[in-house]
Amino acid sequence: MIRGILIAVLVIGIAGTAYWGYQEHREKTAVLINAENNYQRAFHDLTYQIDLLNDKIGTSLAMNSRKSLSPQLAEVWKITSQAHNDVGQLPLTLLPFNKTEEFLANIGNFTYKTAIRDLDKEPLTDKEYATLKSLYKQSGEIQQDLRQVQHMVLKNNLRWMDVELALATEKGKTDNTIIDGFKTVEKTVEGYSETEFGPAQINLQKRDENFKKLTGRKISPEEAVKIAKKYAPLRGTAEVKVTENGKGSDFGFYSVSILDKQAKQEASMDITKKGGYPIWFILARDVNKQAISLNEASNKAIAFLKENDFRDLSLFESSQYDNIGVFTFIGNQDGVRIFPDAIKMKVALDNGKVIGFSAEDYLKSHKSRVIPKPSITAEEARAKINPKLKIMDESKAVILNDLNAEVLCYEFLGVLGDDTFRVFINAEDGTEEKVEKLHNAEPVYEDVV
């Protein structure tokens, strides 16, 4: 009797384990299929965008009037942006593909700057026309290389998940049809590095993603833990884990996690190896009540920045979400606001402690700048603004324009109807660089039904 019961329990246990394993297998397979489908879609979209890019550039060579040429070049710029997005969705993180991305960025730079200028007054020069012809030829060669890869993918039913696995392991050194195909594309593009893009060329590529401006010596994992504990004052009995970034990363950093099981709090932080600067920090805990005001919390945030040697910053925005204060600080040099040097912080309104911190933009951009003198006056800049906008305040600011270049602007705050806008006018040529609508406090929709 007992033996029969044990056998039955064992059979049920085996059956349950088998069913659990089957369910796990199904879920894993579904995730892999979804990832594979996304990779395939991104790749075929990229191939299509390059086909379209080549056609649009070729068509622009036959155009002359601004009425048709400007929209065509703007379309080329749009296509390069979409192609960038498709490349970013492929598992090529560990495969050097920067030359191709740089080439796409250069095309985008050239066509954007050309499209937005008055081509009736400043038509294409012979040099710019030659650049377009060169881009047409080069994009055609990339098109053929990608079509060859696409042909092999479809003919042999190749999987992108195998590419991801190969790149993440030592197998990446062995032959892989897709990897070899993309290396061919990269090698083809490498020969275009000397292409002259003319005066319209301005850097639209990713800003200094490698934190090259950082100073200081390389820190050890132990020092990284000390820095993390300074930001997260948890109990001494908390569990600490520190890992180094993988080989595929563009810059060196440590990831530190601190778990306090007794307090049910966990802190996570990324710290640069060079100089030991905090990239971001999060302390996960519940904030159930408010004991200090938003203004008091902003003072706590300012004191925290000074204590950790973040200087020349001004409070730009503050808002409250439940019992948490959210603050944005931007750089300030000689009275000019430096928008690229931004730090964002979260402060708990129960005890005034920092529970969130992001200095990525600041670390990438911060430097001592030579701020140029404006070529136009504030009054001349104001004349460029919609006269229906009632100006309430003005200042000077350095911002990133659409081409990712830093420009000095006059910053105006104005009201139109019930809305408030921030307008940036280029202090050199009076161009309306950017217009932002400031958001009012979000309405609360709870308990309305």
N, C-alpha and C positions, 0 to 999 in steps of 0.2 A: 504493500500500500504506500509506504513512505517512499519506496524506490520509484513507484509510478508517479508520485507527486513531484519528486525531484526531476525526473525525466521531463515531465510536462513543463515545469518551471524553466528548465534548461532549454527546451525547444522554443518556449515563448521568448526567452531571453535572446536566443540566437536569431529568431525571426524578427524581434524588435531591433536588434543590432543591424541586421541585414536591411530592414526597412529604413532605418536611420541613415545607414551608409548610402542606400539608393537615393534617398531624398537629398543628402549632401552632394552626391554626384550630380543629380539633376540640377540643383541650384548652382553648382560650380560650372557645369556645362552651359547653363543659361547665361551666366556672367561672361564666360569666355566668348560665347556666340555674339553677345551684345557688343563686347569690346572689338571683336573681329569685324563685325558689321560697321562699326564706327570708323575703324581704320580704313576699311575698303572704301567707304563713302568719302572720307577725307582725301584719300589718294586719287580716286577717280575725279573728284571735284577739282583737285589741284591740277590734274592733267587737262581737264576742260578749261580751267581758268588760264593756263598757259597758252592753250590753243586760241582762246578768245583774245588774250593779250597780244599775241602775234598778229592776229587779224586787225585789231583796233589800231595798233601802231602802223601797220602797213597802210590802212585806210587813211590815217592822218597825213601820210606823206603826199597824198593826192589832193589834200585840202589846202586852201589858202585864206579864206575869209574867217574873221573872228567868229562869226555867227555859227559856223560849223566846226571850226578847229577847237575852240575853247571847250565846248561840251564833250568833244571826242577825247581830248587830253584829260579832262576831268574823269571820264569813264575809264581811261587807262589807269589813272591813280586809284580809282575805286577797285578795279580788278586786282591790282598789286596788293591792296590791303586784304582782299578776300583770299588771295593766294598765300599771303603771310599767315592768315588764320588757319588755312588748311594744313600748311607745313607744321604749325604748332600742335596740331591734333594727331600727328603721326609719331610713332615710337622711335624718334630719332635723337632723343636727348643725349645719348652717349656717342652718337655718330656726328663727327664734325660736318656741319652743313651751313656754317656761317657765311661762306662766300656766296652761296645762292641767296640766302636771306639778305645779305648786303646788296647784291645785285638788284633784287626786287625793291629794296628800300631806295636805291639810287634812281631807279626808274620812277618810283612814286614821287621822290623829291623833285626831279626834273619836270615831270608832267604837271605836278600840282602848281609849282611856281610859275610855269609857263601859262597854265590855264587861267590863273586868277589875274594875270596882268592884262592891260588893255592892248590887245594885239593889233588894233587899228593904228594906235600911236607907236607901238613897239612890236612890229612884226618879227617873225622868226628870223634870226640871223643865219648866215651861211654856216656858221659853226654849229648852231643849234639844229639846223636841218641835217647836217652831217651826223650829229649825235643821234637824231631820230633814225637815220638810215642804219647806223651802227647797231642801235638797239633792236631794230627790226631783224637784222641778220642774226644777232646773238640770241634773241628770243626764239628764233626759228630753230637754231641748233639745240637749245634746251628742250624745245617742243619735241624734236625728233628723239632725243635721249629718253625723255619721259615716256613717249609712245612706245619705245622699245621695251622699257620696263613694264609698261602696262600690257603689252603683247605677251611677255613672258609670264606675268601674273595670271592672265586669263587662260593662256595655253596650258600651263602646268598646274593650274588651280592652287597657286601659292598662298600661304597664310601669313598675315602680318603678325600674328601672335608668335610665330617662329622667329620673326625678326626681333621682336621685343626680348624673347628668351636668349637669342644669340648675342644681342648687344649687352645683356645683363650678366653674361657668363663668359668664360674663357672661349666658348665656341664662337664668339664674335670674331676671333682671329681666323676662323676657317671660312671657306667659301659659302656665300649665301647670295642667291640670284638678285634679290631685292637690294641688299646692302651694296653689292657690287655695282648694281645699276645706279644707285644714288651717288656712289663714289665717282662714277663716270660723269654724272651731272655736275658734281662739285668740281671735278677736274676741268671740265669744259668751261665752267664759269670762272675758274681761277685765271684763265687767260684774258679775262676782260677787266682785270683790276686797273689797267691803265686807261680805261675809257674816259674821255674828257666830257664831262657833263655840263661844262660851261658855267656862267655866272649864276645860273639858277640853282646850282647844287648847294643844298644846305642839309645838314645831317638829320635825317628822319629815323635813323636806326635807333635801336634801344640805347637809352642813356647808360651811363657807367654802371652796368649791372654787376661788375666785379668788385665794387667798393675799393677802387684803386686809389681813392683820395685818402684812405685811412693811414694814420701814422701810428708808430709804436712797435714794440717787439711782439714776437709770437708767444702766446700764453700756453700754459699746460692745461690738461684736463682738470687737475686739482684747482688751479686758479679760476677756471671757468665755474666750478662748483661754488667757490667762495663768492664770486660775483653774483651768481644766481641766488644764493642765500641772502645776499644783501638786499635784493629786490623782493624776495619772498621770505620774510622772517617767520618761518614755521618752526616747529619743535625740533630739538636736537635729535630726537628719535626717528625723525622722518626718513623714509627710504629715498636714496638718491641714485639716479642713473645718469650717466653721461656717455654720449656716443659722438663719434666724429662723422662728418659728412662723407658721402660716397665719392668714389673717384670721378664720377661723371659731373659733379657740381663745378660751377665756374669759379667759386671762391671757397676759402676754408672757413668752417665754422663748427662749433660744438652745439649739440642739442642736449639740454639738461632738463630732467624732470625730477620733481621732488614731491613725494606722496606722504601726507600725514594722515594715516588711517584713523587715528583717534579723533582728530578734528574734522575728518571727512573733507579735507582740502587737498587740492593738487595744483602744483605750479609747473609751468613749462616755459622754456626760454631757449632762444637761439642766440649764440654769442660768437662774434668774429674771432678767429684765431689771431689775426693781426690786431693788436691793441686791446683786445677784450671788450669790444663795444657791443651793447645789447641791440640786437636787430628787432626782436619782439619778445614780449613777456605777457603771460596770461596766468592769473590766479583764479582757479575755478572754485567758487563758493557762493552760497546763497546770501543775498542781501535783502533781508526781510523787512527792514524798517529804515526810516530816515531820522537821523539825529543832528545833522548839520545842513546848512543851506548850500545852494549851488555856488554862491560866492565864496563861502568858507572852503569848499572843496577845490575851487580854482586856486585859492591861496596855497592849499596843500600841494597841488600839482606844481605850482611855480617853485615852492620850496624844494620839492623832490628833484626838479630839473637842476636847480642850483647846486643841490647836495651832490648830484652825480655829474657835475661839470658840463652841463649843457648850457651854453651861454648865447647871448645875442638873439633871444627869442621873445616874441610878443604873443599874447593870447589873441587868437583870431576869432574863434567860434566856441561857444559853450551851449550845451543843451542837456536836458535831463530826461532819462528814460527809466520809468519806475523809480527805483532807489539808487540809481547810478548816474553820476555826472560824466559827460563825455566832452572832452576838450581838444581843440586843435591849436597848436602853436606854430607860428611861422617865423622865419628868420627876419632880422632887422639889422640893416647896416647903414649907418649915417642917415637914419630917418627914412630909408627906403625899405619897403616890405619885400622880403625875398620868399616868394611862394614855393619854389622848389624845395626849400629847406623846411620841411614840415614834419612835425611830431604829433602823434595822436595818443591820447591818454584816456583811461577810464578810472574814475575814483569812486569808491564805495561811500555812500552818504550815511552809513551807520557809524563808521569809525574814521573816515577820511584817508584810508589806505588805498594805494594805487593797486588796481586789480587787472589793468590792461595797459600795455605800452607798445607803441610801434614807432621805431625810428629809422625804418628802412629808407624812406625818401631823404631824410636828413643826412644819413651816412653816405648815400650815393652822391648827393649834390653839394654838401656844405664845403665851402672854401672861402677864402678872402677874395672878393671880387673887385675889379676896377669898374666902378659904375660910371658910364659915360655921361656927359652933359647933354641935356635934351636939345634937339635941334629946333623944336617948336615950343612956344610958351603954353602955359596951362589954358590961357584964353583961346589960343588957336586950336588946342585939342578939344576944348569944350564946344567950339563951333562945329566940330565933326559929329556931335551927338544929335540924335533926334530932338528937335526943339520941343516936342511934346513931353519930353522927360524932364521932370523937375529935379534939378541937382541939389542934393542935400549935403554932400561931403566930397572932398577930393584929396588925393594923396599920390605919391609915386610908388611904383611897384615893379619888381622884376618877375615876369611870368614865363612859362613855356608856351610858345605859339603852336600852331598846328603842325609845324615841321620839327617840333621838339627842340627848338633853339631858344635860348634865353633872350628876352627882349625887354628893354626898359619902357614902361608905359606910364601914362597918367591914369590913375584909377578913380572913377567917379561912381558915387552911390546916388541913385536917383529913384524917383517915384513916378509911376504911370498908373493912374486909376488907383486900385487897391493893391497893386503889386509893387515890389521893390526890386530894382535891378542893379547889378554891378557891371560897369562898362570899362573896358581897357582900351585906351587909345595909344598907339605906338608913338613914343616921344621923339622918334627920329623923322618919320614920314607922315604921321597922322592917320595911319591905317587903323581901322576898327578891328583890333585883334580878337576880342572876345566879348560876348555879352552873356551874363548869367542872371537867371531869375532866382532870387532868394526865396527859399521855402519858408512858409509860415509854419507854426506849430501844427503837427498832424492832429486831426480830430480823433477822438476816442469813440470806437464803435461798439464797445462792450455794453451789454444789457440794453440794447436798443430795439430788440425784436420781441 
